[in-house]
Amino acid sequence: MHNTIMSRAHVIPLLACTLLSVGLFLTGCGSSGKLGGVNVTVLGLRSALPGLQESQAILTVRYVNENVVPVGLSSTRHKLYLNGTYVGQAVSSEAVGLPQLSAITRDVTVALNNASMIGLIRSMAANPQAGYKLESVLYVIAGEEKLEIKTQNSGAVDLSGLRLN
């Protein structure tokens, strides 16, 4: 009889803490419509069709999920700046599954802003490194709810893969 009372005494606070934690988690997720803990970095930029006059380039990005839960991206949008100049935007409807505490690399197609960007990128290709800024919006659909993860990252990117004429 004494063991039953002791086990109930331990179970009730544990159950209460668990319910409180779940409630706070659901309240936090439901009220904000925002999710975080996913970063996007640029690994490389290369020509989409080497040797041809083009208005697209391939951007290799790494998605890093810092969450302890998996995150499924339904689509993404990235704005790319090189050496402070807006170069173009990549929009992808490819779903990306990010296991918890993991990183995944994907290629996305960047639509260059206009024909003058090709000249800018070509001149940058003479120097193998350029400073980049990437502004990303990652879309997550969770049931009826649409969540956005907005992230921004900067660093240096290798431009040796660009072969524009």
C-alpha positions as a Python dict, from the first residue, in 0.01 Angstrom:
ca = {
    (1, 'M'): (0, 0, 0),
    (2, 'H'): (283, 238, 87),
    (3, 'N'): (449, 176, -254),
    (4, 'T'): (125, 266, -438),
    (5, 'I'): (101, 601, -258),
    (6, 'M'): (467, 680, -325),
    (7, 'S'): (441, 596, -695),
    (8, 'R'): (130, 813, -733),
    (9, 'A'): (308, 1094, -553),
    (10, 'H'): (584, 1078, -813),
    (11, 'V'): (360, 1028, -1116),
    (12, 'I'): (123, 1320, -1056),
    (13, 'P'): (393, 1594, -1060),
    (14, 'L'): (560, 1432, -1359),
    (15, 'L'): (229, 1419, -1547),
    (16, 'A'): (152, 1780, -1454),
    (17, 'C'): (493, 1897, -1578),
    (18, 'T'): (452, 1704, -1902),
    (19, 'L'): (107, 1850, -1969),
    (20, 'L'): (230, 2201, -1888),
    (21, 'S'): (528, 2162, -2123),
    (22, 'V'): (312, 2035, -2409),
    (23, 'G'): (62, 2316, -2350),
    (24, 'L'): (332, 2582, -2356),
    (25, 'F'): (484, 2430, -2670),
    (26, 'L'): (151, 2423, -2852),
    (27, 'T'): (61, 2774, -2737),
    (28, 'G'): (398, 2907, -2851),
    (29, 'C'): (379, 2737, -3189),
    (30, 'G'): (14, 2819, -3256),
    (31, 'S'): (16, 3185, -3160),
    (32, 'S'): (329, 3302, -3336),
    (33, 'G'): (298, 3132, -3676),
    (34, 'K'): (676, 3142, -3681),
    (35, 'L'): (935, 2871, -3652),
    (36, 'G'): (1308, 2913, -3610),
    (37, 'G'): (1629, 2723, -3574),
    (38, 'V'): (1697, 2667, -3945),
    (39, 'N'): (1988, 2846, -4113),
    (40, 'V'): (2083, 2864, -4479),
    (41, 'T'): (2439, 2919, -4604),
    (42, 'V'): (2583, 2944, -4955),
    (43, 'L'): (2836, 2680, -5057),
    (44, 'G'): (2883, 2772, -5422),
    (45, 'L'): (2755, 2942, -5735),
    (46, 'R'): (2801, 2802, -6084),
    (47, 'S'): (2675, 2846, -6436),
    (48, 'A'): (2347, 2677, -6523),
    (49, 'L'): (2451, 2618, -6886),
    (50, 'P'): (2828, 2676, -6924),
    (51, 'G'): (2933, 2859, -7237),
    (52, 'L'): (2589, 3000, -7319),
    (53, 'Q'): (2452, 3348, -7263),
    (54, 'E'): (2221, 3285, -6972),
    (55, 'S'): (1995, 3447, -6720),
    (56, 'Q'): (2024, 3174, -6457),
    (57, 'A'): (2287, 3029, -6226),
    (58, 'I'): (2289, 2735, -5986),
    (59, 'L'): (2324, 2820, -5619),
    (60, 'T'): (2433, 2544, -5382),
    (61, 'V'): (2291, 2602, -5034),
    (62, 'R'): (2314, 2416, -4706),
    (63, 'Y'): (2011, 2399, -4478),
    (64, 'V'): (2103, 2343, -4112),
    (65, 'N'): (1825, 2234, -3875),
    (66, 'E'): (1922, 2328, -3518),
    (67, 'N'): (1589, 2201, -3379),
    (68, 'V'): (1547, 1880, -3182),
    (69, 'V'): (1248, 1798, -3404),
    (70, 'P'): (1244, 1734, -3781),
    (71, 'V'): (1134, 2021, -4006),
    (72, 'G'): (974, 1976, -4348),
    (73, 'L'): (1008, 2266, -4591),
    (74, 'S'): (737, 2281, -4857),
    (75, 'S'): (909, 2557, -5058),
    (76, 'T'): (1184, 2818, -5032),
    (77, 'R'): (1270, 3166, -5159),
    (78, 'H'): (1624, 3310, -5152),
    (79, 'K'): (1747, 3658, -5248),
    (80, 'L'): (2118, 3666, -5334),
    (81, 'Y'): (2349, 3966, -5306),
    (82, 'L'): (2712, 3959, -5421),
    (83, 'N'): (2952, 4227, -5296),
    (84, 'G'): (2649, 4432, -5188),
    (85, 'T'): (2469, 4415, -5526),
    (86, 'Y'): (2137, 4234, -5565),
    (87, 'V'): (2198, 3954, -5817),
    (88, 'G'): (1873, 3760, -5828),
    (89, 'Q'): (1623, 3534, -5661),
    (90, 'A'): (1579, 3158, -5635),
    (91, 'V'): (1231, 3016, -5578),
    (92, 'S'): (1195, 2643, -5528),
    (93, 'S'): (886, 2432, -5472),
    (94, 'E'): (1099, 2123, -5402),
    (95, 'A'): (1014, 1981, -5061),
    (96, 'V'): (1311, 1946, -4828),
    (97, 'G'): (1301, 1723, -4523),
    (98, 'L'): (1540, 1821, -4245),
    (99, 'P'): (1594, 1561, -3974),
    (100, 'Q'): (1656, 1702, -3626),
    (101, 'L'): (2004, 1847, -3566),
    (102, 'S'): (2117, 1788, -3924),
    (103, 'A'): (2235, 1958, -4242),
    (104, 'I'): (2130, 1897, -4604),
    (105, 'T'): (2277, 2043, -4924),
    (106, 'R'): (2058, 2134, -5223),
    (107, 'D'): (2096, 2317, -5555),
    (108, 'V'): (1849, 2594, -5643),
    (109, 'T'): (1823, 2792, -5965),
    (110, 'V'): (1877, 3167, -5935),
    (111, 'A'): (1698, 3387, -6189),
    (112, 'L'): (1942, 3672, -6244),
    (113, 'N'): (1800, 4020, -6198),
    (114, 'N'): (1870, 4133, -6553),
    (115, 'A'): (2127, 4109, -6833),
    (116, 'S'): (2361, 4358, -6663),
    (117, 'M'): (2398, 4111, -6374),
    (118, 'I'): (2566, 3869, -6614),
    (119, 'G'): (2842, 4124, -6673),
    (120, 'L'): (2872, 4188, -6301),
    (121, 'I'): (2904, 3818, -6227),
    (122, 'R'): (3149, 3769, -6514),
    (123, 'S'): (3374, 4043, -6376),
    (124, 'M'): (3351, 3886, -6030),
    (125, 'A'): (3445, 3546, -6171),
    (126, 'A'): (3797, 3677, -6232),
    (127, 'N'): (3830, 3689, -5853),
    (128, 'P'): (3754, 3345, -5710),
    (129, 'Q'): (3585, 3486, -5395),
    (130, 'A'): (3301, 3732, -5343),
    (131, 'G'): (3112, 3845, -5038),
    (132, 'Y'): (2752, 3725, -5030),
    (133, 'K'): (2437, 3797, -4838),
    (134, 'L'): (2149, 3552, -4862),
    (135, 'E'): (1800, 3642, -4740),
    (136, 'S'): (1582, 3332, -4721),
    (137, 'V'): (1218, 3259, -4649),
    (138, 'L'): (1146, 2893, -4582),
    (139, 'Y'): (785, 2779, -4591),
    (140, 'V'): (651, 2501, -4370),
    (141, 'I'): (298, 2365, -4397),
    (142, 'A'): (181, 2202, -4074),
    (143, 'G'): (-174, 2080, -4126),
    (144, 'E'): (-384, 2389, -4198),
    (145, 'E'): (-118, 2626, -4070),
    (146, 'K'): (145, 2788, -4293),
    (147, 'L'): (462, 2885, -4111),
    (148, 'E'): (757, 3093, -4232),
    (149, 'I'): (1119, 3078, -4128),
    (150, 'K'): (1301, 3398, -4221),
    (151, 'T'): (1677, 3384, -4207),
    (152, 'Q'): (1971, 3587, -4334),
    (153, 'N'): (2331, 3481, -4369),
    (154, 'S'): (2649, 3626, -4514),
    (155, 'G'): (2999, 3513, -4589),
    (156, 'A'): (3225, 3443, -4885),
    (157, 'V'): (3140, 3231, -5187),
    (158, 'D'): (3362, 3073, -5452),
    (159, 'L'): (3278, 3203, -5801),
    (160, 'S'): (3520, 2982, -5995),
    (161, 'G'): (3225, 2771, -6119),
    (162, 'L'): (3083, 3063, -6320),
    (163, 'R'): (3158, 3030, -6690),
    (164, 'L'): (2944, 3296, -6854),
    (165, 'N'): (3020, 3433, -7200),
}
